[in-house]
Amino acid sequence: MMEIKLRTLTDEQVKNLDQIAKENKLSREKLLSQIISEYLDGKNFLAAHRTFFKEEVAKIIPALEKNNQVMEQALSILDKESSHGD
């Protein structure tokens, strides 16, 4: 395991951190470790889903384009038939 030092927190922030840790029956170090882990896990989760959706959208786009072509052809045929029926 690696060690990380935080030097930019104000006295008030450290007091708040200690209070939250105490309320959760954790040490300050354990609380910070959990916060950082949850943040990183969340970022990994979002990145994985972003990749998944990007790949799925890439698969769907050709089908949507084909459907649009078919719909345009069908509308064109319907327009021709309705103009001949007048």
N, CA, C and O of each residue as an XYZ file, in Angstrom:
344
protein
N       0.826     -1.180      0.000
C       0.000      0.000      0.000
C       0.867      1.239      0.000
O       1.999      1.238      0.484
N       0.303      2.292     -0.557
C       1.024      3.553     -0.614
C       0.431      4.526      0.394
O      -0.710      4.392      0.834
N       1.233      5.488      0.732
C       0.801      6.516      1.674
C       0.609      7.824      0.925
O       1.396      8.179      0.048
N      -0.460      8.537      1.291
C      -0.758      9.832      0.677
C      -0.873     10.873      1.776
O      -1.492     10.625      2.811
N      -0.279     12.032      1.554
C      -0.389     13.136      2.525
C      -1.250     14.228      1.925
O      -1.114     14.563      0.748
N      -2.135     14.781      2.735
C      -2.963     15.914      2.329
C      -2.502     17.138      3.091
O      -2.442     17.121      4.320
N      -2.179     18.192      2.376
C      -1.663     19.388      3.032
C      -2.522     20.614      2.769
O      -2.210     21.693      3.274
N      -3.563     20.485      2.017
C      -4.298     21.673      1.597
C      -5.642     21.853      2.303
O      -6.394     22.762      1.949
N      -5.958     21.031      3.270
C      -7.215     21.180      3.996
C      -7.082     22.242      5.082
O      -6.045     22.357      5.735
N      -8.137     23.004      5.259
C      -8.133     24.011      6.318
C      -8.400     23.330      7.664
O      -8.813     22.171      7.713
N      -8.163     24.056      8.738
C      -8.451     23.518     10.078
C      -9.924     23.146     10.199
O     -10.269     22.118     10.781
N     -10.792     23.996      9.641
C     -12.233     23.741      9.699
C     -12.603     22.468      8.930
O     -13.440     21.687      9.382
N     -11.984     22.267      7.785
C     -12.256     21.062      6.993
C     -11.813     19.815      7.745
O     -12.507     18.798      7.722
N     -10.672     19.883      8.405
C     -10.180     18.735      9.171
C     -11.119     18.443     10.334
O     -11.392     17.280     10.630
N     -11.616     19.488     11.000
C     -12.579     19.294     12.091
C     -13.841     18.616     11.575
O     -14.365     17.701     12.210
N     -14.329     19.068     10.418
C     -15.517     18.448      9.822
C     -15.251     16.994      9.455
O     -16.096     16.124      9.666
N     -14.097     16.747      8.916
C     -13.702     15.389      8.566
C     -13.653     14.503      9.802
O     -14.151     13.378      9.784
N     -13.061     15.001     10.860
C     -12.999     14.244     12.110
C     -14.396     13.959     12.660
O     -14.655     12.875     13.183
N     -15.293     14.939     12.537
C     -16.662     14.758     13.025
C     -17.382     13.673     12.224
O     -18.053     12.816     12.799
N     -17.245     13.710     10.933
C     -17.872     12.686     10.083
C     -17.293     11.317     10.389
O     -18.030     10.336     10.478
N     -15.975     11.244     10.551
C     -15.334      9.968     10.879
C     -15.860      9.440     12.203
O     -16.160      8.253     12.331
N     -15.971     10.330     13.191
C     -16.458      9.926     14.511
C     -17.900      9.418     14.419
O     -18.239      8.399     15.021
N     -18.739     10.120     13.674
C     -20.133      9.704     13.515
C     -20.252      8.335     12.856
O     -21.201      7.595     13.115
N     -19.299      8.007     12.017
C     -19.311      6.720     11.317
C     -18.414      5.677     11.976
O     -18.192      4.594     11.435
N     -17.903      6.026     13.155
C     -17.035      5.132     13.931
C     -15.839      4.647     13.098
O     -15.504      3.463     13.069
N     -15.214      5.624     12.424
C     -14.040      5.349     11.610
C     -12.916      6.293     12.009
O     -13.144      7.351     12.596
N     -11.720      5.890     11.682
C     -10.603      6.817     11.836
C     -10.638      7.793     10.660
O     -11.268      7.516      9.639
N      -9.976      8.909     10.800
C      -9.882      9.877      9.711
C      -9.274      9.210      8.473
O      -9.756      9.394      7.355
N      -8.221      8.443      8.689
C      -7.549      7.765      7.580
C      -8.476      6.797      6.861
O      -8.509      6.758      5.631
N      -9.228      6.016      7.627
C     -10.143      5.038      7.036
C     -11.252      5.747      6.257
O     -11.626      5.307      5.170
N     -11.775      6.838      6.809
C     -12.814      7.594      6.121
C     -12.287      8.144      4.794
O     -12.942      8.008      3.761
N     -11.119      8.758      4.820
C     -10.536      9.289      3.583
C     -10.281      8.180      2.568
O     -10.510      8.361      1.372
N      -9.814      7.048      3.043
C      -9.574      5.917      2.167
C     -10.870      5.457      1.495
O     -10.883      5.163      0.300
N     -11.958      5.397      2.268
C     -13.248      4.996      1.705
C     -13.750      6.021      0.695
O     -14.244      5.655     -0.371
N     -13.626      7.302      1.027
C     -14.084      8.359      0.124
C     -13.342      8.282     -1.209
O     -13.958      8.334     -2.273
N     -12.039      8.161     -1.147
C     -11.224      8.099     -2.366
C     -11.538      6.833     -3.157
O     -11.658      6.882     -4.381
N     -11.671      5.704     -2.469
C     -11.986      4.444     -3.152
C     -13.332      4.516     -3.859
O     -13.457      4.092     -5.008
N     -14.343      5.053     -3.174
C     -15.668      5.175     -3.780
C     -15.637      6.093     -4.995
O     -16.286      5.820     -6.005
N     -14.888      7.172     -4.893
C     -14.762      8.092     -6.021
C     -14.118      7.387     -7.220
O     -14.612      7.484     -8.343
N     -13.028      6.687     -6.975
C     -12.324      6.003     -8.061
C     -13.161      4.873     -8.638
O     -13.194      4.690     -9.855
N     -13.835      4.117     -7.789
C     -14.701      3.048     -8.274
C     -15.826      3.623     -9.130
O     -16.190      3.051    -10.158
N     -16.368      4.752     -8.701
C     -17.422      5.413     -9.466
C     -16.936      5.879    -10.819
O     -17.638      5.736    -11.820
N     -15.740      6.435    -10.856
C     -15.176      6.890    -12.134
C     -14.949      5.700    -13.062
O     -15.220      5.793    -14.259
N     -14.455      4.583    -12.527
C     -14.240      3.391    -13.339
C     -15.569      2.851    -13.857
O     -15.669      2.421    -15.006
N     -16.591      2.879    -12.996
C     -17.918      2.413    -13.367
C     -18.459      3.260    -14.520
O     -18.967      2.726    -15.506
N     -18.347      4.580    -14.389
C     -18.848      5.467    -15.437
C     -18.064      5.307    -16.734
O     -18.644      5.325    -17.820
N     -16.770      5.151    -16.623
C     -15.946      4.987    -17.825
C     -16.311      3.707    -18.559
O     -16.391      3.694    -19.788
N     -16.532      2.626    -17.809
C     -16.906      1.352    -18.425
C     -18.258      1.472    -19.124
O     -18.435      0.963    -20.231
N     -19.205      2.143    -18.479
C     -20.522      2.297    -19.090
C     -20.487      3.250    -20.279
O     -21.206      3.048    -21.258
N     -19.669      4.270    -20.202
C     -19.533      5.201    -21.318
C     -19.015      4.441    -22.542
O     -19.511      4.641    -23.651
N     -18.027      3.578    -22.347
C     -17.479      2.778    -23.447
C     -18.538      1.834    -23.993
O     -18.687      1.705    -25.208
N     -19.274      1.172    -23.106
C     -20.320      0.241    -23.515
C     -21.361      0.953    -24.383
O     -21.708      0.468    -25.460
N     -21.860      2.105    -23.915
C     -22.895      2.813    -24.660
C     -22.363      3.349    -25.982
O     -23.075      3.350    -26.986
N     -21.125      3.801    -25.986
C     -20.535      4.294    -27.231
C     -20.481      3.166    -28.262
O     -20.789      3.381    -29.434
N     -20.091      1.967    -27.829
C     -20.028      0.815    -28.731
C     -21.420      0.396    -29.201
O     -21.610      0.057    -30.369
N     -22.389      0.420    -28.288
C     -23.756      0.033    -28.652
C     -24.361      1.025    -29.640
O     -25.025      0.622    -30.595
N     -24.139      2.302    -29.419
C     -24.652      3.319    -30.343
C     -24.014      3.135    -31.712
O     -24.689      3.265    -32.733
N     -22.727      2.835    -31.741
C     -22.041      2.615    -33.014
C     -22.659      1.442    -33.772
O     -22.691      1.450    -35.003
N     -23.147      0.439    -33.054
C     -23.800     -0.708    -33.703
C     -25.181     -0.332    -34.227
O     -25.604     -0.845    -35.262
N     -25.877      0.538    -33.544
C     -27.265      0.864    -33.873
C     -27.362      1.863    -35.027
O     -28.323      1.820    -35.794
N     -26.397      2.749    -35.161
C     -26.463      3.808    -36.177
C     -26.683      3.257    -37.586
O     -27.544      3.784    -38.292
N     -25.957      2.227    -38.040
C     -26.216      1.717    -39.397
C     -27.652      1.206    -39.568
O     -28.254      1.404    -40.623
N     -28.197      0.561    -38.555
C     -29.571      0.071    -38.648
C     -30.549      1.241    -38.741
O     -31.512      1.186    -39.507
N     -30.308      2.294    -37.970
C     -31.179      3.470    -38.035
C     -31.100      4.136    -39.412
O     -32.116      4.566    -39.958
N     -29.909      4.217    -39.958
C     -29.746      4.810    -41.289
C     -30.494      3.999    -42.337
O     -31.137      4.567    -43.219
N     -30.415      2.683    -42.246
C     -31.129      1.797    -43.174
C     -32.636      1.973    -43.012
O     -33.364      2.047    -44.001
N     -33.107      2.042    -41.756
C     -34.532      2.242    -41.508
C     -35.006      3.572    -42.099
O     -36.098      3.646    -42.662
N     -34.200      4.605    -41.975
C     -34.553      5.908    -42.552
C     -34.672      5.828    -44.070
O     -35.574      6.424    -44.658
N     -33.765      5.094    -44.700
C     -33.825      4.930    -46.158
C     -35.107      4.209    -46.563
O     -35.781      4.612    -47.511
N     -35.436      3.156    -45.851
C     -36.645      2.383    -46.150
C     -37.882      3.260    -45.965
O     -38.796      3.226    -46.789
N     -37.911      4.041    -44.892
C     -39.055      4.922    -44.639
C     -39.184      5.983    -45.736
O     -40.293      6.290    -46.174
N     -38.072      6.536    -46.175
C     -38.106      7.529    -47.252
C     -38.630      6.918    -48.539
O     -39.415      7.541    -49.254
N     -38.196      5.689    -48.839
C     -38.685      5.006    -50.039
C     -40.189      4.730    -49.933
O     -40.932      4.918    -50.896
N     -40.624      4.287    -48.761
C     -42.046      4.004    -48.557
C     -42.872      5.278    -48.693
O     -43.935      5.258    -49.315
N     -42.404      6.381    -48.124
C     -43.127      7.646    -48.241
C     -43.168      8.129    -49.690
O     -44.170      8.678    -50.147
N     -42.073      7.918    -50.394
C     -42.022      8.309    -51.800
C     -43.049      7.520    -52.604
O     -43.752      8.094    -53.437
N     -43.145      6.237    -52.373
C     -44.117      5.386    -53.066
C     -45.540      5.814    -52.718
O     -46.399      5.905    -53.594
N     -45.785      6.076    -51.432
C     -47.116      6.516    -51.017
C     -47.476      7.862    -51.637
O     -48.622      8.071    -52.035
N     -46.512      8.773    -51.721
C     -46.758     10.070    -52.351
C     -47.122      9.906    -53.827
O     -48.039     10.562    -54.324
N     -46.395      9.024    -54.525
C     -46.677      8.781    -55.951
C     -48.069      8.194    -56.136
O     -48.806      8.586    -57.041
N     -48.421      7.244    -55.262
C     -49.736      6.603    -55.384
C     -50.856      7.602    -55.086
O     -51.891      7.582    -55.752
N     -50.662      8.469    -54.099
C     -51.709      9.420    -53.773
C     -51.846     10.492    -54.847
O     -52.942     11.005    -55.070
N     -50.743     10.837    -55.516
C     -50.826     11.841    -56.591
C     -51.471     11.268    -57.836
O     -52.081     12.014    -58.603
N     -51.357      9.976    -58.061
C     -52.003      9.321    -59.218
C     -53.482      9.107    -58.942
O     -54.273      9.000    -59.879
N     -53.859      9.044    -57.711
C     -55.245      8.808    -57.352
C     -56.105     10.048    -57.422
O     -57.330      9.951    -57.342
N     -55.486     11.231    -57.572
C     -56.260     12.481    -57.613
C     -57.031     12.646    -58.861
O     -57.725     13.649    -59.030
